[in-house]
Amino acid sequence: MLAIAGILTVSIAIAILEVPALRKKKWKKELWVFSVLLLIGAGLSIAQSLHVKIPNPLDWISFIYKPLSDSLTRLLK
């Protein structure tokens, strides 16, 4: 529970520091991207602190490219 409170505190502090500057410059798209990435990062950090199994993106990439790699290896032998 302490880890979740720490993650939320740091996320809120980052938002307090960055959002006013983005709003002042009227960078709406950048503010949306910042907000989405901050929420995703905070959500994944909270899930990690709760010991939820988070899939590794590298596993998906290797699943896609493994057949191509195997066929090229057989072709070049």
N, CA, C and O atoms as CSV, one atom per row, in Angstrom:
chain,resi,resn,atom,element,x,y,z
A,1,MET,N,N,0.816,-1.184,0.000
A,1,MET,CA,C,0.000,0.000,0.000
A,1,MET,C,C,0.870,1.262,0.000
A,1,MET,O,O,0.510,2.278,-0.594
A,2,LEU,N,N,2.009,1.178,0.671
A,2,LEU,CA,C,2.924,2.315,0.711
A,2,LEU,C,C,3.511,2.583,-0.673
A,2,LEU,O,O,3.726,3.735,-1.049
A,3,ALA,N,N,3.767,1.523,-1.423
A,3,ALA,CA,C,4.306,1.689,-2.773
A,3,ALA,C,C,3.299,2.387,-3.676
A,3,ALA,O,O,3.674,3.250,-4.469
A,4,ILE,N,N,2.039,2.029,-3.565
A,4,ILE,CA,C,0.997,2.653,-4.382
A,4,ILE,C,C,0.880,4.134,-4.032
A,4,ILE,O,O,0.747,4.972,-4.924
A,5,ALA,N,N,0.927,4.457,-2.759
A,5,ALA,CA,C,0.861,5.854,-2.336
A,5,ALA,C,C,2.063,6.632,-2.863
A,5,ALA,O,O,1.925,7.784,-3.276
A,6,GLY,N,N,3.227,6.014,-2.850
A,6,GLY,CA,C,4.427,6.665,-3.381
A,6,GLY,C,C,4.334,6.911,-4.874
A,6,GLY,O,O,4.709,7.979,-5.358
A,7,ILE,N,N,3.834,5.921,-5.602
A,7,ILE,CA,C,3.684,6.062,-7.055
A,7,ILE,C,C,2.699,7.171,-7.385
A,7,ILE,O,O,2.952,7.996,-8.263
A,8,LEU,N,N,1.576,7.187,-6.681
A,8,LEU,CA,C,0.581,8.229,-6.918
A,8,LEU,C,C,1.121,9.612,-6.550
A,8,LEU,O,O,0.842,10.590,-7.244
A,9,THR,N,N,1.885,9.697,-5.475
A,9,THR,CA,C,2.462,10.972,-5.053
A,9,THR,C,C,3.441,11.502,-6.098
A,9,THR,O,O,3.410,12.683,-6.443
A,10,VAL,N,N,4.300,10.633,-6.594
A,10,VAL,CA,C,5.274,11.048,-7.609
A,10,VAL,C,C,4.571,11.421,-8.906
A,10,VAL,O,O,4.954,12.394,-9.556
A,11,SER,N,N,3.556,10.669,-9.289
A,11,SER,CA,C,2.807,10.973,-10.515
A,11,SER,C,C,2.109,12.324,-10.413
A,11,SER,O,O,2.116,13.107,-11.363
A,12,ILE,N,N,1.516,12.589,-9.276
A,12,ILE,CA,C,0.845,13.874,-9.075
A,12,ILE,C,C,1.856,15.018,-9.069
A,12,ILE,O,O,1.589,16.084,-9.623
A,13,ALA,N,N,3.007,14.802,-8.449
A,13,ALA,CA,C,4.045,15.836,-8.435
A,13,ALA,C,C,4.544,16.139,-9.846
A,13,ALA,O,O,4.759,17.300,-10.194
A,14,ILE,N,N,4.728,15.098,-10.659
A,14,ILE,CA,C,5.155,15.301,-12.043
A,14,ILE,C,C,4.094,16.084,-12.800
A,14,ILE,O,O,4.417,17.008,-13.545
A,15,ALA,N,N,2.837,15.722,-12.614
A,15,ALA,CA,C,1.751,16.431,-13.297
A,15,ALA,C,C,1.689,17.892,-12.858
A,15,ALA,O,O,1.483,18.775,-13.691
A,16,ILE,N,N,1.863,18.160,-11.569
A,16,ILE,CA,C,1.829,19.532,-11.067
A,16,ILE,C,C,2.956,20.360,-11.674
A,16,ILE,O,O,2.782,21.551,-11.932
A,17,LEU,N,N,4.109,19.737,-11.902
A,17,LEU,CA,C,5.238,20.463,-12.488
A,17,LEU,C,C,5.089,20.689,-13.990
A,17,LEU,O,O,5.485,21.741,-14.493
A,18,GLU,N,N,4.534,19.738,-14.705
A,18,GLU,CA,C,4.535,19.799,-16.160
A,18,GLU,C,C,3.265,20.383,-16.779
A,18,GLU,O,O,3.351,21.088,-17.784
A,19,VAL,N,N,2.117,20.116,-16.219
A,19,VAL,CA,C,0.849,20.527,-16.838
A,19,VAL,C,C,0.710,22.046,-16.977
A,19,VAL,O,O,0.280,22.501,-18.037
A,20,PRO,N,N,1.047,22.851,-15.971
A,20,PRO,CA,C,0.892,24.301,-16.155
A,20,PRO,C,C,1.704,24.860,-17.331
A,20,PRO,O,O,1.228,25.744,-18.045
A,21,ALA,N,N,2.901,24.361,-17.532
A,21,ALA,CA,C,3.717,24.847,-18.648
A,21,ALA,C,C,3.100,24.464,-19.986
A,21,ALA,O,O,3.108,25.259,-20.925
A,22,LEU,N,N,2.569,23.259,-20.078
A,22,LEU,CA,C,1.927,22.829,-21.317
A,22,LEU,C,C,0.654,23.622,-21.579
A,22,LEU,O,O,0.365,23.968,-22.724
A,23,ARG,N,N,-0.101,23.910,-20.539
A,23,ARG,CA,C,-1.334,24.693,-20.712
A,23,ARG,C,C,-1.013,26.141,-21.066
A,23,ARG,O,O,-1.727,26.761,-21.853
A,24,LYS,N,N,0.058,26.682,-20.489
A,24,LYS,CA,C,0.445,28.057,-20.768
A,24,LYS,C,C,0.851,28.232,-22.230
A,24,LYS,O,O,0.540,29.247,-22.853
A,25,LYS,N,N,1.550,27.230,-22.770
A,25,LYS,CA,C,1.975,27.271,-24.165
A,25,LYS,C,C,0.854,26.858,-25.115
A,25,LYS,O,O,1.008,26.930,-26.334
A,26,LYS,N,N,-0.274,26.425,-24.553
A,26,LYS,CA,C,-1.443,25.966,-25.319
A,26,LYS,C,C,-1.093,24.786,-26.234
A,26,LYS,O,O,-1.527,24.721,-27.384
A,27,TRP,N,N,-0.318,23.882,-25.709
A,27,TRP,CA,C,0.054,22.663,-26.428
A,27,TRP,C,C,-0.927,21.565,-26.023
A,27,TRP,O,O,-0.634,20.765,-25.134
A,28,LYS,N,N,-2.077,21.527,-26.667
A,28,LYS,CA,C,-3.131,20.594,-26.273
A,28,LYS,C,C,-2.789,19.157,-26.634
A,28,LYS,O,O,-3.030,18.246,-25.841
A,29,LYS,N,N,-2.232,18.944,-27.816
A,29,LYS,CA,C,-1.889,17.572,-28.215
A,29,LYS,C,C,-0.802,17.011,-27.312
A,29,LYS,O,O,-0.873,15.855,-26.893
A,30,GLU,N,N,0.199,17.823,-27.011
A,30,GLU,CA,C,1.276,17.370,-26.132
A,30,GLU,C,C,0.756,17.084,-24.728
A,30,GLU,O,O,1.217,16.153,-24.068
A,31,LEU,N,N,-0.200,17.883,-24.278
A,31,LEU,CA,C,-0.803,17.653,-22.963
A,31,LEU,C,C,-1.557,16.333,-22.929
A,31,LEU,O,O,-1.487,15.605,-21.939
A,32,TRP,N,N,-2.280,16.016,-24.003
A,32,TRP,CA,C,-2.987,14.733,-24.080
A,32,TRP,C,C,-2.001,13.568,-24.075
A,32,TRP,O,O,-2.193,12.589,-23.354
A,33,VAL,N,N,-0.951,13.679,-24.876
A,33,VAL,CA,C,0.042,12.597,-24.935
A,33,VAL,C,C,0.713,12.435,-23.583
A,33,VAL,O,O,0.876,11.314,-23.103
A,34,PHE,N,N,1.101,13.537,-22.966
A,34,PHE,CA,C,1.717,13.498,-21.641
A,34,PHE,C,C,0.795,12.812,-20.634
A,34,PHE,O,O,1.230,11.955,-19.864
A,35,SER,N,N,-0.478,13.195,-20.646
A,35,SER,CA,C,-1.431,12.634,-19.687
A,35,SER,C,C,-1.630,11.138,-19.891
A,35,SER,O,O,-1.661,10.369,-18.930
A,36,VAL,N,N,-1.765,10.734,-21.146
A,36,VAL,CA,C,-1.968,9.312,-21.439
A,36,VAL,C,C,-0.743,8.500,-21.020
A,36,VAL,O,O,-0.875,7.455,-20.384
A,37,LEU,N,N,0.452,8.986,-21.379
A,37,LEU,CA,C,1.665,8.248,-21.015
A,37,LEU,C,C,1.882,8.216,-19.506
A,37,LEU,O,O,2.335,7.205,-18.969
A,38,LEU,N,N,1.564,9.310,-18.818
A,38,LEU,CA,C,1.692,9.322,-17.361
A,38,LEU,C,C,0.713,8.339,-16.716
A,38,LEU,O,O,1.069,7.642,-15.766
A,39,LEU,N,N,-0.506,8.281,-17.224
A,39,LEU,CA,C,-1.487,7.332,-16.681
A,39,LEU,C,C,-1.082,5.887,-16.957
A,39,LEU,O,O,-1.223,5.027,-16.088
A,40,ILE,N,N,-0.584,5.618,-18.155
A,40,ILE,CA,C,-0.129,4.260,-18.470
A,40,ILE,C,C,1.044,3.879,-17.575
A,40,ILE,O,O,1.082,2.780,-17.022
A,41,GLY,N,N,1.994,4.789,-17.437
A,41,GLY,CA,C,3.156,4.508,-16.590
A,41,GLY,C,C,2.781,4.291,-15.139
A,41,GLY,O,O,3.281,3.369,-14.494
A,42,ALA,N,N,1.901,5.139,-14.621
A,42,ALA,CA,C,1.473,4.981,-13.231
A,42,ALA,C,C,0.688,3.686,-13.059
A,42,ALA,O,O,0.866,2.974,-12.071
A,43,GLY,N,N,-0.177,3.381,-14.017
A,43,GLY,CA,C,-0.951,2.138,-13.934
A,43,GLY,C,C,-0.069,0.901,-13.964
A,43,GLY,O,O,-0.275,-0.032,-13.187
A,44,LEU,N,N,0.914,0.891,-14.856
A,44,LEU,CA,C,1.829,-0.262,-14.914
A,44,LEU,C,C,2.683,-0.362,-13.660
A,44,LEU,O,O,2.973,-1.463,-13.191
A,45,SER,N,N,3.086,0.778,-13.116
A,45,SER,CA,C,3.872,0.755,-11.879
A,45,SER,C,C,3.058,0.229,-10.708
A,45,SER,O,O,3.564,-0.536,-9.888
A,46,ILE,N,N,1.806,0.636,-10.631
A,46,ILE,CA,C,0.938,0.137,-9.559
A,46,ILE,C,C,0.696,-1.360,-9.734
A,46,ILE,O,O,0.717,-2.111,-8.759
A,47,ALA,N,N,0.469,-1.792,-10.961
A,47,ALA,CA,C,0.276,-3.226,-11.216
A,47,ALA,C,C,1.529,-4.012,-10.838
A,47,ALA,O,O,1.437,-5.103,-10.275
A,48,GLN,N,N,2.686,-3.459,-11.145
A,48,GLN,CA,C,3.947,-4.129,-10.792
A,48,GLN,C,C,4.099,-4.214,-9.272
A,48,GLN,O,O,4.571,-5.226,-8.754
A,49,SER,N,N,3.708,-3.171,-8.562
A,49,SER,CA,C,3.832,-3.197,-7.103
A,49,SER,C,C,2.833,-4.167,-6.468
A,49,SER,O,O,3.049,-4.639,-5.352
A,50,LEU,N,N,1.741,-4.466,-7.176
A,50,LEU,CA,C,0.771,-5.448,-6.690
A,50,LEU,C,C,1.095,-6.868,-7.160
A,50,LEU,O,O,0.316,-7.792,-6.928
A,51,HIS,N,N,2.237,-7.040,-7.818
A,51,HIS,CA,C,2.726,-8.333,-8.307
A,51,HIS,C,C,1.800,-8.961,-9.344
A,51,HIS,O,O,1.605,-10.176,-9.363
A,52,VAL,N,N,1.235,-8.120,-10.202
A,52,VAL,CA,C,0.413,-8.593,-11.313
A,52,VAL,C,C,1.360,-8.955,-12.450
A,52,VAL,O,O,2.303,-8.217,-12.735
A,53,LYS,N,N,1.110,-10.095,-13.101
A,53,LYS,CA,C,1.962,-10.500,-14.209
A,53,LYS,C,C,1.655,-9.618,-15.412
A,53,LYS,O,O,0.535,-9.605,-15.921
A,54,ILE,N,N,2.670,-8.883,-15.855
A,54,ILE,CA,C,2.541,-7.979,-16.998
A,54,ILE,C,C,3.286,-8.622,-18.162
A,54,ILE,O,O,4.460,-8.965,-18.024
A,55,PRO,N,N,2.623,-8.793,-19.312
A,55,PRO,CA,C,3.293,-9.437,-20.437
A,55,PRO,C,C,4.444,-8.584,-20.977
A,55,PRO,O,O,4.383,-7.355,-20.995
A,56,ASN,N,N,5.471,-9.266,-21.407
A,56,ASN,CA,C,6.645,-8.613,-21.962
A,56,ASN,C,C,6.435,-8.397,-23.458
A,56,ASN,O,O,6.159,-9.362,-24.171
A,57,PRO,N,N,6.556,-7.164,-23.963
A,57,PRO,CA,C,6.362,-6.924,-25.396
A,57,PRO,C,C,7.373,-7.670,-26.268
A,57,PRO,O,O,7.079,-7.971,-27.425
A,58,LEU,N,N,8.542,-7.968,-25.739
A,58,LEU,CA,C,9.546,-8.691,-26.502
A,58,LEU,C,C,9.086,-10.104,-26.838
A,58,LEU,O,O,9.473,-10.648,-27.872
A,59,ASP,N,N,8.271,-10.700,-25.985
A,59,ASP,CA,C,7.727,-12.023,-26.277
A,59,ASP,C,C,6.832,-11.985,-27.512
A,59,ASP,O,O,6.859,-12.909,-28.324
A,60,TRP,N,N,6.047,-10.933,-27.657
A,60,TRP,CA,C,5.171,-10.796,-28.824
A,60,TRP,C,C,5.985,-10.580,-30.084
A,60,TRP,O,O,5.664,-11.133,-31.137
A,61,ILE,N,N,7.035,-9.782,-29.985
A,61,ILE,CA,C,7.881,-9.520,-31.155
A,61,ILE,C,C,8.577,-10.803,-31.596
A,61,ILE,O,O,8.634,-11.094,-32.791
A,62,SER,N,N,9.105,-11.569,-30.652
A,62,SER,CA,C,9.777,-12.820,-31.016
A,62,SER,C,C,8.782,-13.838,-31.559
A,62,SER,O,O,9.144,-14.639,-32.421
A,63,PHE,N,N,7.544,-13.829,-31.082
A,63,PHE,CA,C,6.512,-14.720,-31.609
A,63,PHE,C,C,6.236,-14.412,-33.077
A,63,PHE,O,O,6.018,-15.325,-33.874
A,64,ILE,N,N,6.245,-13.147,-33.431
A,64,ILE,CA,C,5.970,-12.745,-34.806
A,64,ILE,C,C,7.155,-13.064,-35.726
A,64,ILE,O,O,6.965,-13.562,-36.835
A,65,TYR,N,N,8.370,-12.777,-35.266
A,65,TYR,CA,C,9.536,-12.915,-36.138
A,65,TYR,C,C,10.215,-14.280,-36.080
A,65,TYR,O,O,11.080,-14.555,-36.912
A,66,LYS,N,N,9.864,-15.129,-35.149
A,66,LYS,CA,C,10.497,-16.455,-35.025
A,66,LYS,C,C,10.311,-17.306,-36.278
A,66,LYS,O,O,11.291,-17.895,-36.734
A,67,PRO,N,N,9.118,-17.409,-36.864
A,67,PRO,CA,C,8.991,-18.213,-38.090
A,67,PRO,C,C,9.833,-17.666,-39.245
A,67,PRO,O,O,10.405,-18.437,-40.015
A,68,LEU,N,N,9.909,-16.352,-39.366
A,68,LEU,CA,C,10.742,-15.751,-40.408
A,68,LEU,C,C,12.212,-16.079,-40.174
A,68,LEU,O,O,12.933,-16.422,-41.110
A,69,SER,N,N,12.645,-15.974,-38.947
A,69,SER,CA,C,14.034,-16.292,-38.606
A,69,SER,C,C,14.350,-17.754,-38.879
A,69,SER,O,O,15.410,-18.068,-39.420
A,70,ASP,N,N,13.444,-18.648,-38.510
A,70,ASP,CA,C,13.669,-20.075,-38.753
A,70,ASP,C,C,13.740,-20.385,-40.241
A,70,ASP,O,O,14.590,-21.165,-40.668
A,71,SER,N,N,12.867,-19.788,-41.027
A,71,SER,CA,C,12.885,-20.066,-42.463
A,71,SER,C,C,14.131,-19.504,-43.110
A,71,SER,O,O,14.689,-20.139,-44.004
A,72,LEU,N,N,14.589,-18.337,-42.692
A,72,LEU,CA,C,15.835,-17.796,-43.241
A,72,LEU,C,C,17.031,-18.643,-42.839
A,72,LEU,O,O,17.951,-18.830,-43.635
A,73,THR,N,N,17.030,-19.150,-41.630
A,73,THR,CA,C,18.124,-19.997,-41.175
A,73,THR,C,C,18.170,-21.285,-42.008
A,73,THR,O,O,19.248,-21.709,-42.424
A,74,ARG,N,N,17.015,-21.906,-42.252
A,74,ARG,CA,C,16.983,-23.119,-43.075
A,74,ARG,C,C,17.408,-22.819,-44.518
A,74,ARG,O,O,18.085,-23.630,-45.149
A,75,LEU,N,N,17.015,-21.666,-45.030
A,75,LEU,CA,C,17.346,-21.294,-46.399
A,75,LEU,C,C,18.847,-21.050,-46.572
A,75,LEU,O,O,19.403,-21.377,-47.620
A,76,LEU,N,N,19.490,-20.500,-45.595
A,76,LEU,CA,C,20.909,-20.147,-45.711
A,76,LEU,C,C,21.848,-21.273,-45.301
A,76,LEU,O,O,23.060,-21.126,-45.456
A,77,LYS,N,N,21.352,-22.375,-44.790
A,77,LYS,CA,C,22.230,-23.498,-44.411
A,77,LYS,C,C,22.686,-24.279,-45.604
A,77,LYS,O,O,23.427,-25.252,-45.459
